[in-house]
Structures are given as C-alpha cells and as structure tokens.
Amino acid sequence: MADHDNNRERFLALTEVLLGAWDFLSALLTDLPIPVIIPDLVEIIDQDGDPTEALVALHRVRQVIEDEPVAEQHKRCLVNMTLDWFTAYEVLGLVQMAGPAPWRLDLAEVALERFMTWTEILDEIEGEPGDDKS
C-alpha cells in the first residue's frame, strides 16, 4: 500500500510540474518576436473542458516556430521543449489508464527533466552575442 500511495503522490507531483511547464512554455512563446499564443491549459482543465484544442495548438508550435526571427538553436530548444512536454503528457495519460508503474513515472520525470534542461540551454543561447532575437 505504501508503494501505491508513493506512486500516487509522485503522479500528482509530476502532473503539477507538467502544468507548470505548460505555463512556462506559454510565456516563452508569447515573448517571441512574433508572439505565439497557446490556450491556457490550466484554465481549460479547471473548467473540466476538453484540452484537445490546446494540445493541437501546441503541436502547431513546431511548425510556426520556423518563421520566428530567432537563432536556429533557439528554435530547436523550443521544438524539443514541446516534444518533451508532449512525452510527459502522454506518459502521464498512460499512467491514468494503465496504472502508475514506476518506469512510467520515471519516463515522465525524465521528459520533464529534459524540458528543464532545454530551458537552461535556451537561457545560455539568449545570453550569447549575435543572437538573432531583436
């Protein structure tokens, strides 16, 4: 029973981090030279709404980001952040359906850790001279 409780707590913590990562990514996208606006996923979930529109919008980010006047590294970071966010989202969805096996929770955690690593790389890129951002 203790493992079940621990897995449930871990699932809830990862879900909270996932939603925070959405908000963080949304802010990054809004701050681009050509702002990219995605729906507020937390608000949709709080209102028991269907997140499909928000998820499709995030998927489209991978295409529209190519038109941003920023460095290629910046674009790659944002695309990879998006994919890592989706990885964690899909795995946590699987946890809800199939149960919180420790490896599933590990997969979601690693995807969110990669998401954070991309943010660190993005910070370094934005601080470099010669960044195309203007």
N, C-alpha and C positions, 0 to 999 in steps of 0.2 A: 504494500500500500504506500509505503514511503516513496518508492520509485515513481509510482503513479502521480503522487502529489508533487514531487520534484519536477517531473516531466510537464505537468500542467502549469506549474509556476514558470518554468522555462519557456513554454509555449506562449504564455501570456506576456512575458517579458520581451520575447522576440517579436511578437505582434506589435507591441508598443514601440519598439525600435524601428520596425518596418514602417509604421505610420509616421514616425518622426523623420525617417529617411525620405518619405514622400514629401513632407513639408519642406525639408531642406532642399531637395532636388527642385521642387516647385519654385522656391526662392531663387535658386541659381538660374533657372530657366527664365524667370521674369527679369533678372538682371542682365540678360544678354543684350548686345547692341540692338538686335531685333527681338524684342521680348516674345517669349513663348509661354503662353498661359495654359495651364492644365487645370482641370476641375479640382476642387477641394475634396479629396477622398475622405478625410476625417468627417467632414460635414455630411457627405453622402451616407457614410456608414452610420453616423449618429442619427440620421433621419430614416434609417432602415431602407435606404434607397439601393438601387442596382448600380454597382460600381463599374459596369461594363463600359459606359461612355468614358469614364476617367481612364480606364485601362487602355482603351483604344487610343485615346488622346496621347497617353504616354508612349504607346507603340509608335505613333506617328512622329514623335520627337526624333526618333532615329533617322527619319528622312529629312525633316525640316532643318535639323541641326547642320546639315551640309551647306545650307545657304548662309549660315552665320559668318560675319566677317571677323572670325577669331582664328587663332592658330590651329593647325591640324591636330596637335596634341590636345588642345582644349576640347575639340570636337570628339576625339577618341575617348577622352576621360568621361565626357557626358554620355556618350553612347554606352560605354562599359558600365557606368553607374546605373543606367537604365536597365541594362541586361541583368546586372547583379540584383537590382531591386526586383525585377520580374522573377528571377530564380528563387529568391527568398519567398516571394508571394506565392508562387506555385507550390513550393515545398510545404509551406505552412498550410496551404489549402489541402494538400495531401494528408498532412497530419490531422486535420479536422475530419477527413473522410476515413482514413485507414488507421489512425491512431498515432500517438507520439513516440514512435520508435526512436531510440537515442540517435541513430545515424541520420534520421530525417531532421531532427532538431540540430544536429551538427552541421548538416548541409545548409540549413537556413542561416545558422550562425556564421558559417564561413562566407556565405554570399554577402551577408551584411558587413562582415569584416572587410571583404574586398571593396564594397561600396565605400566604406570609410577610408580605405587606402587610396582609392581614386580621388577622394576629396583632398587628401593630403598632397597628392601629386598635382592636382589642379591648383592648389594654393601655391605650390612651388612654380608652376608654369606661369601663373598670373603675376608673380613677383619678378619674373625674368625680363630684362630689357629686350625690346624687339618683339614683344607680344603684339599680335595683330589687333588686339582689342582697342577700340577707340570710339 
